[in-house]
């Protein structure tokens, strides 16, 4: 299973073909999802940043 293998995604990339292992629809859908997540993350940057929670230390029971 390497670069020359026609059935693996790595082999498909090397050969430059698309198939069941590396279909164009799946790749384009994944790129769309990533782009929409990045876009939504930048637009929500105007909101307040989360504050750190401070945990109080327990008094030692002596």
N, C-alpha and C positions, 0 to 999 in steps of 0.2 A: 504494500500500500504506500505508494509514493508519488513522485511527480509523473511517472510514466503510466500510472494506473488510470485507465479510462473510467473506472467506476467510482473513484474517490473525488471529492471536491477539489483537492489539491491537483490531481491529474487533469481535471476539467479546466482549471485555471491555467495550467501549463499549456495544454493543448489549445485553449481558447474557445472551447465549446461549452454549450449550455445543455443541461439534460435534467433528469429527475433529481440527481444529487445537487445540482446547482442551477435551479430554475430562475429565470429572469423575474418572474412575478414575485417570488419570495424575496429576492434581493431588493427590488424596488419598494416592496411593502415595508421591509425592515428599514430602509433608508428614510422613507416617509415618516415612520414612527419616531425615529431618532431625531429627525429635524423638528417634528412637532413638539417633542419633549424639550428640546433645547430652546425652542421659541417660547414655550410657556414658562420655562424656568427664568428666562431673561425678563419677561413681562412682570412676573411676580416678585422681582427684585426690589420693587418700590415699597413693599410691605416692611413692617418692622422686623429686624433680625431677632431670632430667638434668644432669650436670656438664659444664662446658665443657672441651673438649680443648685442652690447651696444646701448641703446636707449638714444638719447640726450634729455635733459629736455628742455621744451619750456620756453622762456623768458616770464615773466609775463607782459602783456600789461597794463601799468598804464596810 
